[in-house]
């Protein structure tokens, strides 16, 4: 069963949590208890492929789905050649203690595929169990990767519509091209004047508006979410950390029961929160290393217990992390406060009114016991891309490089040589200009997609087929609106009068 971070009298099934996306009180759904994963069970997973591991782990959280339903969902998401690696999320060795888990071998070349290829399968089955024949309307705010991955996942899925909002100047050229050329009869894309936080706040406001909910109800529709506020988005991300551990055991890098660390580049806190859930289940994890770019609100919070979004917002070369309101932190606060919904509601109310809050000393102590945090700016990010390629012949994107840099700093400061999995969240070719300028600035010239060929020639690393030819695709969506016009954009796409 699941409850709300802001009202723990709420009790819903996994299917209801996934179908609704967010609780009516504005809180996020969380499991009432975290299931356990024993070493014996972990040992069984070592001998399985990714799909087998996913069925077993998801089965612990989604208990109102049958084993056959989960098998079908997992097969539909990760089978059929949708991922370019037969390992789905392969782990490669970077150096004596660092291992890169490549989470970007899916159809949109970003880690969001790991969850957003399976979410439509989970959501349509969840809707069938809970809301009957209502049409599901997916609203998405994106800082770049979620949008395309959600659009691709829900493209032409029966009885669904999806509308994505993105900051007009806050995504890379490749990310924008992927979204505005999206195919499908049930999709919509709209840019807003503002940043990701504006888009996310607007989507949450529309989501939780009783007037909008009534309007959709009258038209046989219901909102759900493909952002990581939806438990159906977060749960599949738990799987790949467990899978990475199994791969390290399989490779002989660690023995069953040995601890690993996990380093994650994160903005909205969902990806690293999934690693936290894996740890709480019983996965042998020591430190969770949270890596931020110049928008270092999480670095400060995890260090001093004060979350303060009242600061300069930076548009960086790692745009998917350009976030100052980290929604999934609410779930962590709920767990660490012992399920104190009133306390969490108070923190969220302070954030809404004053732009900041400070957690209790005991919660900060618990945070520091598990998390380490660091950040780096664009110049450090580029320097890391350049040095990793020069020294190790590994090409990483602008987000993965942030995690590599922060991990290196943690390793030196803490003297901790524990084997560490670094989450690699996107193909370097999604951020070609920035990556190329880090490798050889003299080659940066022309359009982004032209530079992809140059980067390919320079490094010998092939550009993913999913990104080639984007410049020749028809642009279907060119609207740019003020953030105050988001309600109207939703009504227009759905063909209803607000």
RODO-2510 file (C-alpha; in nm, 4 decimals, decimal comma):
residues 498
     n   res          X          Y          Z
     1     x     0,0000     0,0000     0,0000
     2     x     0,0990     0,3623    -0,0550
     3     x     0,0400     0,6814     0,1386
     4     x     0,0956     1,0538     0,0843
     5     x     0,3951     1,2451     0,2157
     6     x     0,1545     1,5173     0,3304
     7     x    -0,1295     1,3034     0,4699
     8     x    -0,0479     0,9581     0,6007
     9     x    -0,4140     0,8719     0,6488
    10     x    -0,4187     0,8198     0,2707
    11     x    -0,4010     0,4521     0,1709
    12     x    -0,3974     0,3519    -0,1959
    13     x    -0,2755     0,0552    -0,3973
    14     x     0,0283     0,0666    -0,6228
    15     x    -0,2014     0,0826    -0,9256
    16     x    -0,3900     0,3798    -0,7790
    17     x    -0,0635     0,5569    -0,6956
    18     x     0,0625     0,5125    -1,0526
    19     x    -0,2675     0,6062    -1,2187
    20     x    -0,3121     0,9224    -1,0092
    21     x     0,0528     1,0300    -1,0236
    22     x     0,0258     1,2685    -0,7286
    23     x    -0,1935     1,2770    -0,4192
    24     x    -0,4860     1,5217    -0,4092
    25     x    -0,3203     1,7009    -0,1158
    26     x    -0,0162     1,7783    -0,3324
    27     x     0,1975     1,5153    -0,1620
    28     x     0,3899     1,2348    -0,3306
    29     x     0,2969     0,8703    -0,2970
    30     x     0,5408     0,6536    -0,0986
    31     x     0,5220     0,2871     0,0024
    32     x     0,3972     0,2428     0,3592
    33     x     0,6910     0,0080     0,4122
    34     x     1,0070    -0,0565     0,2123
    35     x     1,0347    -0,4215     0,1055
    36     x     1,3476    -0,6171     0,1909
    37     x     1,6052    -0,7763    -0,0352
    38     x     1,8093    -1,0516     0,1285
    39     x     2,1562    -1,1585     0,0194
    40     x     2,0133    -1,4933    -0,0894
    41     x     1,7638    -1,3120    -0,3126
    42     x     2,0407    -1,0872    -0,4413
    43     x     2,2467    -1,3944    -0,5248
    44     x     1,9556    -1,5294    -0,7314
    45     x     1,9423    -1,2017    -0,9250
    46     x     2,3126    -1,2260    -1,0121
    47     x     2,2389    -1,5116    -1,2497
    48     x     1,9515    -1,3314    -1,4251
    49     x     1,9407    -1,0875    -1,7146
    50     x     1,8144    -0,7314    -1,6691
    51     x     1,4552    -0,8206    -1,7488
    52     x     1,4516    -1,1018    -1,4942
    53     x     1,5926    -0,8722    -1,2267
    54     x     1,3346    -0,6046    -1,3073
    55     x     1,0405    -0,8453    -1,2692
    56     x     1,1645    -0,9616    -0,9281
    57     x     1,2411    -0,6155    -0,7875
    58     x     0,9265    -0,4476    -0,9200
    59     x     0,7191    -0,7356    -0,7855
    60     x     0,8209    -0,6333    -0,4345
    61     x     0,6715    -0,2865    -0,4800
    62     x     0,3811    -0,3420    -0,7208
    63     x     0,2061    -0,6254    -0,5428
    64     x    -0,1325    -0,5721    -0,7085
    65     x     0,0242    -0,6497    -1,0467
    66     x     0,0505    -1,0188    -1,1290
    67     x     0,3851    -1,1755    -1,2127
    68     x     0,2649    -1,2214    -1,5710
    69     x     0,1587    -0,8555    -1,5969
    70     x     0,5008    -0,7431    -1,4754
    71     x     0,6750    -0,9849    -1,7118
    72     x     0,4747    -0,8423    -2,0021
    73     x     0,5485    -0,4824    -1,8943
    74     x     0,9204    -0,5497    -1,8594
    75     x     0,9408    -0,7365    -2,1897
    76     x     0,7540    -0,4565    -2,3673
    77     x     0,9905    -0,1982    -2,2217
    78     x     1,3324    -0,3586    -2,2531
    79     x     1,2879    -0,6268    -2,5171
    80     x     1,2421    -0,6153    -2,8913
    81     x     1,5736    -0,4466    -2,9654
    82     x     1,4731    -0,1143    -2,8091
    83     x     1,8053    -0,0942    -2,6245
    84     x     2,1338    -0,0999    -2,8127
    85     x     2,3089    -0,3047    -2,5423
    86     x     2,2068    -0,6622    -2,4669
    87     x     2,2845    -0,5813    -2,1011
    88     x     2,0290    -0,2923    -2,1144
    89     x     2,2275    -0,0930    -1,8539
    90     x     2,5888    -0,2177    -1,8864
    91     x     2,8585    -0,1488    -1,6277
    92     x     3,2078    -0,0632    -1,7559
    93     x     3,5261    -0,0145    -1,5546
    94     x     3,6708     0,3377    -1,5512
    95     x     3,9590     0,2899    -1,3063
    96     x     4,0626     0,0875    -1,0007
    97     x     3,7522     0,1802    -0,7989
    98     x     3,5149     0,3598    -1,0367
    99     x     3,2618     0,1870    -1,2603
   100     x     3,0315     0,3610    -1,5063
   101     x     2,6773     0,2325    -1,5436
   102     x     2,5599     0,3396    -1,8899
   103     x     2,1898     0,4148    -1,8597
   104     x     2,1503     0,5685    -2,2049
   105     x     2,1257     0,2788    -2,4481
   106     x     1,7503     0,3265    -2,4952
   107     x     1,5571     0,4927    -2,7782
   108     x     1,6226     0,8537    -2,6678
   109     x     1,9828     0,8091    -2,5453
   110     x     1,9112     0,9185    -2,1871
   111     x     1,8642     0,7420    -1,8545
   112     x     1,4983     0,8456    -1,8496
   113     x     1,4333     0,5617    -2,0968
   114     x     1,5001     0,3128    -1,8184
   115     x     1,1768     0,4232    -1,6501
   116     x     0,9789     0,5828    -1,9307
   117     x     0,9846     0,2794    -2,1569
   118     x     0,8068     0,0778    -1,8875
   119     x     0,5823     0,3481    -1,7381
   120     x     0,3254     0,3450    -2,0244
   121     x     0,2869    -0,0313    -1,9780
   122     x     0,2440     0,0063    -1,6019
   123     x     0,0146     0,3062    -1,6345
   124     x    -0,2251     0,1580    -1,8868
   125     x    -0,2621    -0,1542    -1,6724
   126     x    -0,2981     0,0567    -1,3579
   127     x    -0,5649     0,2684    -1,5253
   128     x    -0,7521    -0,0463    -1,6275
   129     x    -0,7603    -0,1532    -1,2621
   130     x    -0,8622     0,1855    -1,1212
   131     x    -1,0213     0,4409    -1,3568
   132     x    -1,2000     0,2295    -1,6173
   133     x    -1,2281     0,3818    -1,9633
   134     x    -1,1183     0,7368    -1,8761
   135     x    -0,8590     0,8862    -2,1046
   136     x    -0,5294     0,9390    -1,9216
   137     x    -0,3728     1,2822    -1,9761
   138     x     0,0014     1,2939    -1,9102
   139     x     0,1456     1,6332    -1,8166
   140     x     0,5243     1,6639    -1,8142
   141     x     0,7689     1,9372    -1,7190
   142     x     1,1145     1,8659    -1,8556
   143     x     1,4647     2,0014    -1,8218
   144     x     1,5542     1,8137    -2,1390
   145     x     1,5604     1,4358    -2,1235
   146     x     1,2332     1,3430    -1,9512
   147     x     1,0312     1,5159    -2,2227
   148     x     1,1611     1,3175    -2,5180
   149     x     1,1678     0,9911    -2,3252
   150     x     0,8072     1,0390    -2,2126
   151     x     0,6931     1,1405    -2,5614
   152     x     0,8578     0,8342    -2,7116
   153     x     0,7198     0,6048    -2,4432
   154     x     0,3596     0,7272    -2,4732
   155     x     0,3578     0,7840    -2,8500
   156     x     0,0280     0,6478    -2,9863
   157     x    -0,0452     0,4516    -2,6669
   158     x    -0,4259     0,3992    -2,6809
   159     x    -0,6471     0,6128    -2,4572
   160     x    -0,3667     0,8509    -2,3571
   161     x    -0,2589     1,2027    -2,4440
   162     x     0,0728     1,3604    -2,3442
   163     x     0,1730     1,7269    -2,3284
   164     x     0,5314     1,8316    -2,2528
   165     x     0,6442     2,1761    -2,1354
   166     x     1,0123     2,2727    -2,1589
   167     x     1,2073     2,5971    -2,0915
   168     x     1,2619     2,7669    -2,4265
   169     x     1,6284     2,8461    -2,3600
   170     x     1,7069     2,5713    -2,1098
   171     x     1,7650     2,2579    -2,3187
   172     x     2,0354     2,1532    -2,5635
   173     x     1,9872     2,1772    -2,9405
   174     x     1,9664     1,7975    -2,9669
   175     x     1,7159     1,7738    -2,6826
   176     x     1,4968     2,0397    -2,8434
   177     x     1,5161     1,8768    -3,1873
   178     x     1,4171     1,5438    -3,0390
   179     x     1,1047     1,6957    -2,8829
   180     x     0,9804     1,9357    -3,1509
   181     x     1,0029     1,6670    -3,4227
   182     x     0,8244     1,4025    -3,2119
   183     x     0,5910     1,1769    -3,4059
   184     x     0,2582     1,0480    -3,2773
   185     x    -0,1060     1,1478    -3,2918
   186     x    -0,1517     1,1915    -2,9158
   187     x     0,1486     1,4115    -2,8361
   188     x     0,2009     1,7819    -2,7797
   189     x     0,5089     1,9936    -2,7029
   190     x     0,5204     2,3543    -2,5861
   191     x     0,8077     2,5827    -2,4821
   192     x     0,7662     2,8318    -2,1993
   193     x     0,9512     3,1563    -2,1295
   194     x     1,1230     3,0675    -1,8045
   195     x     1,3254     2,7883    -1,6497
   196     x     1,2512     2,4286    -1,5526
   197     x     1,1280     2,5252    -1,2060
   198     x     0,8669     2,7502    -1,3705
   199     x     0,7528     2,4614    -1,5895
   200     x     0,7453     2,2173    -1,2975
   201     x     0,5570     2,4568    -1,0691
   202     x     0,3039     2,5239    -1,3440
   203     x     0,2442     2,1535    -1,4053
   204     x     0,1991     2,0839    -1,0317
   205     x    -0,0471     2,3754    -1,0026
   206     x    -0,2560     2,2434    -1,2930
   207     x    -0,2335     1,8910    -1,1525
   208     x    -0,3676     1,9843    -0,8103
   209     x    -0,6352     2,2335    -0,9242
   210     x    -0,9850     2,1075    -0,8260
   211     x    -1,1379     2,3182    -1,1054
   212     x    -0,9179     2,1568    -1,3704
   213     x    -0,9813     1,8108    -1,2237
   214     x    -1,3584     1,8703    -1,2469
   215     x    -1,3250     1,9898    -1,6058
   216     x    -1,1347     1,6751    -1,7018
   217     x    -1,3829     1,4566    -1,5149
   218     x    -1,6690     1,6125    -1,7121
   219     x    -1,4836     1,5256    -2,0335
   220     x    -1,3997     1,1657    -1,9369
   221     x    -1,0326     1,2382    -1,8654
   222     x    -0,7901     1,2123    -1,5734
   223     x    -0,4418     1,3513    -1,5166
   224     x    -0,1373     1,1418    -1,4462
   225     x     0,2329     1,2194    -1,4520
   226     x     0,5436     1,0907    -1,6255
   227     x     0,7763     1,2988    -1,4072
   228     x     0,9516     1,1256    -1,1216
   229     x     0,6820     1,2519    -0,8859
   230     x     0,4981     0,9430    -1,0185
   231     x     0,5942     0,6302    -0,8253
   232     x     0,5689     0,4341    -1,1502
   233     x     0,8610     0,6436    -1,2768
   234     x     1,0738     0,6048    -0,9664
   235     x     1,0313     0,2317    -0,8946
   236     x     1,1929     0,1131    -1,2225
   237     x     1,4990     0,3239    -1,1401
   238     x     1,5577     0,1204    -0,8225
   239     x     1,6119    -0,1818    -1,0452
   240     x     1,9228    -0,0600    -1,2222
   241     x     2,1222     0,0035    -0,9060
   242     x     2,0491    -0,3500    -0,7923
   243     x     2,1393    -0,4729    -1,1400
   244     x     2,4697    -0,2805    -1,1298
   245     x     2,5605    -0,4513    -0,8027
   246     x     2,4800    -0,7907    -0,9554
   247     x     2,6963    -0,7102    -1,2584
   248     x     2,9914    -0,6204    -1,0345
   249     x     2,9535    -0,9526    -0,8535
   250     x     2,9293    -1,1302    -1,1880
   251     x     3,2431    -0,9530    -1,3130
   252     x     3,4366    -1,0484    -0,9998
   253     x     3,4867    -0,6822    -0,9049
   254     x     3,3200    -0,7444    -0,5668
   255     x     3,2001    -1,0404    -0,3638
   256     x     2,8372    -1,0840    -0,2634
   257     x     2,7847    -0,8799     0,0527
   258     x     3,0648    -0,6310    -0,0157
   259     x     2,9594    -0,2671    -0,0016
   260     x     2,9637    -0,0286    -0,2956
   261     x     2,9174     0,3461    -0,3179
   262     x     2,6920     0,5141    -0,5744
   263     x     2,7554     0,8541    -0,7360
   264     x     2,4694     1,0247    -0,9197
   265     x     2,4406     1,3542    -1,1099
   266     x     2,1028     1,4850    -1,0041
   267     x     1,8782     1,7886    -1,0090
   268     x     1,5304     1,6702    -0,9140
   269     x     1,6695     1,4107    -0,6676
   270     x     1,4739     1,1211    -0,8199
   271     x     1,7674     0,9239    -0,9589
   272     x     1,9668     0,9264    -0,6362
   273     x     1,6523     0,8657    -0,4307
   274     x     1,6063     0,5398    -0,6230
   275     x     1,9555     0,4388    -0,5057
   276     x     1,8523     0,5283    -0,1495
   277     x     1,5498     0,2980    -0,1752
   278     x     1,7764     0,0182    -0,3016
   279     x     2,0035     0,0732     0,0014
   280     x     1,7068     0,0707     0,2397
   281     x     1,5892    -0,2571     0,0862
   282     x     1,9174    -0,4157     0,1888
   283     x     2,1484    -0,3590    -0,1089
   284     x     2,5006    -0,3292     0,0410
   285     x     2,5597     0,0428    -0,0224
   286     x     2,7873     0,2695     0,1802
   287     x     2,7776     0,6314     0,0637
   288     x     2,5421     0,7951    -0,1823
   289     x     2,7364     1,0742    -0,3525
   290     x     2,5097     1,3513    -0,4810
   291     x     2,6657     1,5520    -0,7632
   292     x     2,5321     1,8943    -0,8680
   293     x     2,6359     2,1547    -1,1224
   294     x     2,6490     2,5295    -1,0480
   295     x     2,2859     2,5065    -0,9342
   296     x     2,4100     2,3609    -0,6073
   297     x     2,1010     2,3847    -0,3866
   298     x     2,1237     2,0116    -0,3060
   299     x     2,4938     2,0335    -0,2177
   300     x     2,4176     2,3008     0,0405
   301     x     2,1122     2,1223     0,1781
   302     x     2,2829     1,7868     0,2238
   303     x     2,5699     1,9661     0,3976
   304     x     2,3880     2,2061     0,6313
   305     x     2,0201     2,1057     0,6403
   306     x     1,8858     2,4302     0,4909
   307     x     1,7112     2,4090     0,1544
   308     x     1,7158     2,7565     0,0010
   309     x     1,6101     2,8164    -0,3577
   310     x     1,6504     3,1925    -0,3155
   311     x     1,9687     3,2101    -0,5208
   312     x     2,0909     3,2796    -0,8708
   313     x     1,9735     3,0333    -1,1344
   314     x     2,2439     2,9260    -1,3799
   315     x     2,1911     2,7978    -1,7326
   316     x     2,4699     2,5423    -1,7688
   317     x     2,6105     2,2878    -2,0150
   318     x     2,4417     2,0160    -1,8045
   319     x     2,0858     2,1487    -1,8500
   320     x     1,8999     1,8465    -1,7133
   321     x     2,0369     1,9453    -1,3726
   322     x     1,9429     2,3122    -1,3951
   323     x     1,6870     2,2831    -1,1165
   324     x     1,6360     2,4678    -0,7879
   325     x     1,3234     2,2868    -0,6643
   326     x     1,4054     1,9193    -0,6168
   327     x     1,0630     1,7559    -0,5909
   328     x     1,1734     1,4089    -0,4832
   329     x     1,3488     1,5382    -0,1739
   330     x     1,0024     1,5365    -0,0162
   331     x     1,0012     1,1561    -0,0200
   332     x     1,3366     1,1406     0,1590
   333     x     1,2154     1,3852     0,4251
   334     x     0,9080     1,1700     0,4852
   335     x     1,1210     0,8596     0,5424
   336     x     1,3812     1,0325     0,7624
   337     x     1,1138     1,2037     0,9745
   338     x     0,9598     0,8660     1,0535
   339     x     0,6554     0,9312     0,8359
   340     x     0,5719     1,2652     0,9987
   341     x     0,3334     1,4058     0,7382
   342     x     0,2704     1,7270     0,9337
   343     x     0,6410     1,8009     0,9505
   344     x     0,6854     1,7382     0,5770
   345     x     0,3804     1,9522     0,4966
   346     x     0,5317     2,2288     0,7095
   347     x     0,8622     2,2135     0,5218
   348     x     0,6841     2,2236     0,1852
   349     x     0,4660     2,5132     0,2988
   350     x     0,7770     2,7073     0,4057
   351     x     0,9373     2,6351     0,0686
   352     x     0,6299     2,7619    -0,1129
   353     x     0,5961     3,0779     0,0965
   354     x     0,9562     3,1721     0,1721
   355     x     1,1612     2,9684    -0,0733
   356     x     1,3456     2,7820     0,2005
   357     x     1,3235     2,5578     0,5051
   358     x     1,5619     2,4032     0,7587
   359     x     1,5251     2,0436     0,8776
   360     x     1,5604     1,9279     1,2367
   361     x     1,9046     1,8354     1,3663
   362     x     1,8183     1,4637     1,3878
   363     x     1,7136     1,4558     1,0222
   364     x     2,0362     1,6315     0,9186
   365     x     2,2360     1,3761     1,1171
   366     x     2,0619     1,0925     0,9303
   367     x     2,1281     1,2654     0,5970
   368     x     2,4991     1,3061     0,6695
   369     x     2,5280     0,9399     0,7666
   370     x     2,4238     0,8340     0,4167
   371     x     2,4908     1,1186     0,1740
   372     x     2,7980     1,3052     0,0586
   373     x     2,7518     1,6009    -0,1745
   374     x     2,9563     1,8149    -0,4077
   375     x     2,9254     2,0376    -0,7113
   376     x     3,1263     2,1729    -1,0020
   377     x     3,0906     2,4501    -1,2572
   378     x     3,0999     2,4333    -1,6378
   379     x     3,4755     2,4799    -1,6653
   380     x     3,5401     2,1955    -1,4226
   381     x     3,2891     1,9814    -1,6089
   382     x     3,4673     2,0396    -1,9405
   383     x     3,8059     1,9771    -1,7828
   384     x     3,6768     1,6446    -1,6507
   385     x     3,5417     1,5394    -1,9921
   386     x     3,8797     1,6240    -2,1451
   387     x     4,0922     1,4486    -1,8845
   388     x     3,8762     1,1348    -1,8684
   389     x     3,8959     1,1024    -2,2460
   390     x     4,2692     1,1766    -2,2593
   391     x     4,3620     0,9452    -1,9704
   392     x     4,1078     0,6660    -2,0025
   393     x     3,9713     0,6973    -2,3563
   394     x     3,6194     0,7146    -2,2164
   395     x     3,3834     0,9787    -2,3544
   396     x     3,1258     1,1071    -2,1085
   397     x     2,8529     1,3648    -2,1405
   398     x     2,8229     1,6877    -1,9430
   399     x     2,6109     1,5337    -1,6658
   400     x     2,8131     1,2176    -1,6136
   401     x     3,1266     1,4344    -1,5982
   402     x     2,9787     1,6259    -1,3043
   403     x     2,9395     1,2980    -1,1153
   404     x     3,2923     1,1836    -1,2077
   405     x     3,4408     1,5126    -1,0836
   406     x     3,2451     1,5132    -0,7567
   407     x     3,3264     1,1461    -0,6985
   408     x     3,6985     1,2099    -0,7523
   409     x     3,6877     1,4907    -0,4958
   410     x     3,5010     1,2685    -0,2482
   411     x     3,7448     0,9797    -0,2991
   412     x     4,0461     1,2030    -0,2298
   413     x     3,8931     1,3831     0,0675
   414     x     3,7516     1,0727     0,2353
   415     x     4,0294     0,8320     0,1370
   416     x     3,7506     0,5946     0,0394
   417     x     3,8450     0,3375    -0,2264
   418     x     3,5180     0,1423    -0,2045
   419     x     3,4109     0,0280    -0,5538
   420     x     3,1724     0,2957    -0,6793
   421     x     2,9035     0,2905    -0,9451
   422     x     2,8734     0,6243    -1,1275
   423     x     2,5399     0,6719    -1,3005
   424     x     2,6007     0,7814    -1,6611
   425     x     2,2818     0,9561    -1,7593
   426     x     2,3109     1,0510    -2,1271
   427     x     2,4999     0,9902    -2,4485
   428     x     2,7729     1,2510    -2,5050
   429     x     2,6182     1,3153    -2,8470
   430     x     2,3135     1,4786    -2,6863
   431     x     2,5462     1,7648    -2,5854
   432     x     2,7840     1,7583    -2,8797
   433     x     2,9085     2,1177    -2,8801
   434     x     2,9995     2,1144    -2,5113
   435     x     3,1659     1,7728    -2,5265
   436     x     3,3565     1,8588    -2,8446
   437     x     3,4808     2,1862    -2,6956
   438     x     3,6149     1,9869    -2,4004
   439     x     3,7990     1,7449    -2,6303
   440     x     3,9223     1,9884    -2,8975
   441     x     3,7888     2,3477    -2,8909
   442     x     3,9318     2,4190    -3,2357
   443     x     3,6753     2,1831    -3,3887
   444     x     3,3682     2,3617    -3,2525
   445     x     3,2033     2,5087    -3,5592
   446     x     2,8682     2,4828    -3,7360
   447     x     2,5351     2,3356    -3,6256
   448     x     2,5094     2,0881    -3,3372
   449     x     2,4229     1,7939    -3,5596
   450     x     2,7176     1,8752    -3,7872
   451     x     2,9504     1,8680    -3,4900
   452     x     2,8213     1,5221    -3,3989
   453     x     2,9976     1,3854    -3,7069
   454     x     3,3142     1,5762    -3,6129
   455     x     3,3052     1,4345    -3,2594
   456     x     3,2542     1,0875    -3,4009
   457     x     3,5554     1,1253    -3,6319
   458     x     3,7721     1,2794    -3,3593
   459     x     3,7091     1,0101    -3,0963
   460     x     3,6057     0,7014    -3,2930
   461     x     3,2948     0,6781    -3,0741
   462     x     2,9879     0,6226    -3,2942
   463     x     2,6967     0,8648    -3,2729
   464     x     2,3794     0,6738    -3,1759
   465     x     2,1470     0,6096    -3,4684
   466     x     1,8631     0,7714    -3,2699
   467     x     2,0341     1,1104    -3,2992
   468     x     2,1421     1,1032    -3,6625
   469     x     1,9147     1,2681    -3,9160
   470     x     1,7244     1,4823    -3,6659
   471     x     1,7945     1,7970    -3,8686
   472     x     1,5936     1,6556    -4,1585
   473     x     1,2837     1,5719    -3,9585
   474     x     0,9727     1,7898    -3,9768
   475     x     0,9326     2,0384    -3,6915
   476     x     0,5821     1,9790    -3,5578
   477     x     0,5777     2,1984    -3,2474
   478     x     0,6998     2,5574    -3,2392
   479     x     0,4807     2,7284    -2,9754
   480     x     0,6508     2,9446    -2,7140
   481     x     0,4221     3,0786    -2,4402
   482     x     0,4424     3,2699    -2,1152
   483     x     0,4311     3,0484    -1,8055
   484     x     0,0947     3,2073    -1,7175
   485     x    -0,0535     3,0595    -2,0367
   486     x     0,0071     2,6925    -1,9475
   487     x    -0,3552     2,6279    -1,8506
   488     x    -0,4725     2,7482    -2,1905
   489     x    -0,2163     2,5320    -2,3681
   490     x    -0,3483     2,2242    -2,1862
   491     x    -0,7112     2,3038    -2,2711
   492     x    -0,6180     2,3717    -2,6342
   493     x    -0,4382     2,0422    -2,6752
   494     x    -0,7228     1,8475    -2,5170
   495     x    -0,9850     2,0261    -2,7222
   496     x    -1,1844     2,1415    -2,4200
   497     x    -1,2957     2,4845    -2,3025
   498     x    -1,1507     2,6098    -1,9745
***
